[in-house]
Amino acid sequence: MEFKGRREDFRLVTGQGRYTSDWSFPDQAYGFFLRADRAHARIVSLDASAARAHPGVLCVLTGADFEGAAPIPPLVKYPGKGGMKLIETGRTILATDRVRYGGEPLAFVVATTLADAMDAAELIAVELEDLPVVLDPGKALAPGAPLLYDHVPNNLAFDYEYGDPAATEAAFASAAHVTRLTLEAPRIAGNPMEPKACVAKWDSKTDVYDVYAPTQGITLMRPGLAVAAGVPEDKIRVYALDVGGGFGVRGEAYPEFVACMAAARKIGKPVKWVSTRSETILSDHHGRGARMTGELALDAQGKFIGLRIQWVVDCGAYLSGPGPFINTMAPSVHAASVYQIPALTGLHRLVLTNATPTTAYRGAARPNVCYLIERLVEEAARETGRDRIELRKKNLIPAKAFPYKTPTGSVYDSGDPAGLLADVLKAADWKGLEKRRKAALKRGKLFGAACSVFIEPSGGGAAPREEVAIRFGANGHATLYTVSGPSGQGHETVFPEIVGRVLGVDPEAITLRASDPDGPALIGLGTIGSRSMMTHGGALSNAAHTVIRKGRELAAKRLEAAEDDIEFEAGAFRVKGTDLSVGLLDLARTLAASGDNSLDTIDSHPMTTNFPTGAHVAEVEIDPETGEVEIVNYVAVDDAGVVLNHTLAEGQVHGGLMQGLGQVMGEVCVYDETSGQMITGSFMDYFMPRADLLPPLEVHDRPIPSPNNPLGVKGVGEAGATGAVPTVANALIDALRPLGVHDLQLPATPARLWSVINAARGG
């Protein structure tokens, strides 16, 4: 089927999209949050009387208004090391006795205009007693460190261990060589195009809340809102027609949304709140934030025989919903990456600090896993004098070994890492590297190149299955319902394509309504973890085949033939050996006109996981006089299973690549170590990757179908970020090796690179 562009694009590029801030209602009020200007302090007093008396103010909410509100619970329910249970921090909607990070909301002012709300917030008298601040997770674990909570000793919320420690110790004891590294995965801001926002309405007659907010799926947000607001889920309707970027930070309910709901109920009017960009950087949950130590054991022949991993994770001041999971169990699933490593063990420590909470961010720990092991492999090659590509080849999981069970018990469904490696080396002209290196040196540039091979989990989730619905209207056209929440992936285009191919009808006759509160009640999860095509797409494929099965029975009655004599082809039911037929959409139109909804279908697909793989090559040039970097070439070969729409899949790789490059080249949330104030709280200070950072880019498919879903697809949304971080980081170090530099922490800003180069030259 020829790709004609995304059907949603015209609406979005002509300004007809409807994001949260585009929703407005008659007589709505406007909210503004007063936020803490300290990172750690006891609240001595908070007097909002002057603010409440300010003209135009309708209400001022403080922590006292939310006494008894239940916290949004983290996802982790499994035990940690020695049976340890996750120590939950809880979280109030507005701070009560203490503030624990700069920017934590203290009060919510609602007024007839935003200006009145902002003016009134300045009248709130807050007395805070400063407490010691701890920002580094390593220092937070140290004896005598300031405690964020009396019930969390040493600020350690969770110790999670996996693998086989005894077998790993035995492997290391017999090793001919051990490579050791400690790497920083810097805390970064998600920064979706659309700032965090909420419009809340409450209907006093039905006791139903309408909540308009950016989300990656209504079933992700609604449970948290219901728990925190203390109401049943069926009393909350969540709307998210267009979402300007998700990246994981739009995957859960935020306290600000609950405050908007409470204010709407209190004043009996819709309440609208839209954060500033600085508020979004400061209060959106951040990503990454881990210090990772790895040890790789090799035998005398260069075979990997053991791997030890330790992460110290900066969870921030409160545990987010997904944060503890994506920093413990999730990385354990593919800790060995694409390599045959018979023994491994990992220990992940979740630490509380006086910073914004952290959560899933594009890749959700996958880039950290692959960054650590690819850096270890690169260093092991250098230390043992082996060719880095040959060392990888010696240890890759062979295609014939799939499905492959890892030392941690996960099963990689399908793949061919060696084939990916061969393809990317050919496409990137790896043999010509030295010629390009010499040319760069003549121009006064340091040249570096690297290749990374990786695997990552996609799919899965806590729900038992993913449900979808197909309904037919009086015009015969079909409407699809899913609980997915598109935020740029092209669902409006590709989901109808999936169903159209099965039904043999033009996708233009099919419309998607995702996360629709007026649609049928469906079980499932949203758009997270590179799962949409596998689970939502698989469920839609199943539902479309169910429609055909139902239609065959209905067509047999209409054509007065036995059901076994009815065949389906090219969108029509036909009596075998005759010219008697009826089109599927014609049949649907007739049924709908008579009020018969027999063709309408709800079907599902079980929550399954698969493992996309990739091999990427990057080439960089560094100006040694300034530290400026140019990524001069990037080639990606990915196995995302069956590719249904290459244009959209490539777009996902591009987007992930830019976010991975951002992490490598400059993105980092910087806090003042003494005060805990965030220094990079606006785009004046926070690095954002721009178009000129994107290198000349080739994206190739090498699909190996997954047996775990009817479409044979695998995830693709995280591949760019997962591959870019280790590939570009290793390329930068390759460029610095002639100077004797073998270690470089991220982000690799020009200033940091210049300092490293200058120091290596004795400057």
Secondary structure, DSSP 8 states (H G I E B T S, - for coil): ------TTHHHHHTT----GGG---TT-EEEEEEE-SSSSEEEEEEE-HHHHTSTTEEEEEEGGGGTT------S--S--GGG---------SS--SEE-STT-EEEEEEESSHHHHHHHHTT-EEEEEE------HHHHHSTT---S-TTSGGGEEEEEEEE-HHHHHHHHHT-SEEEEEEEEE--B----SS--EEEEEEETTTTEEEEE---S-HHHHHHHHHHHHTS-GGGEEEE-S--S--TTTTSS--HHHHHHHHHHHHHTS-EEEE--HHHHHHHS-BB--EEEEEEEEE-TTS-EEEEEEEEEEE--SS--SSHHHHTTHHHHTTTTTTB--S-EEEEEEEE--SS--B---TTTTHHHHHHHHHHHHHHHHHHHT--HHHHHHHHB--GGG-SEE-TTS-EE-S--HHHHHHHHHHHTTGGGHHHHHHHHHHTT-EEEEEEEEEE--EE--SSSEEEEEEEE-TTS-EEEEES---SSS-HHHHHHHHHHHHHTS-GGGEEEEET-TTS-------S-TT-IIIIIIHHHHHHHHHHHHHHHHHHHHHHTS-GGGEEEETTEEEETTSS-EEEHHHHHHHHHHTT--TT-EEEEEE--EE--EEEEEEEEEE-TTT--EEEEEEEEEEE-BS-S-HHHHHHHHHHHHHHHHHHHHT----B-TTT--BS--STTTS----GGG---EEEEE-----TTSTT-B---TTHHHHHHHHHHHHHHHHHHGGGT-----S---HHHHHHHHHHHTT-
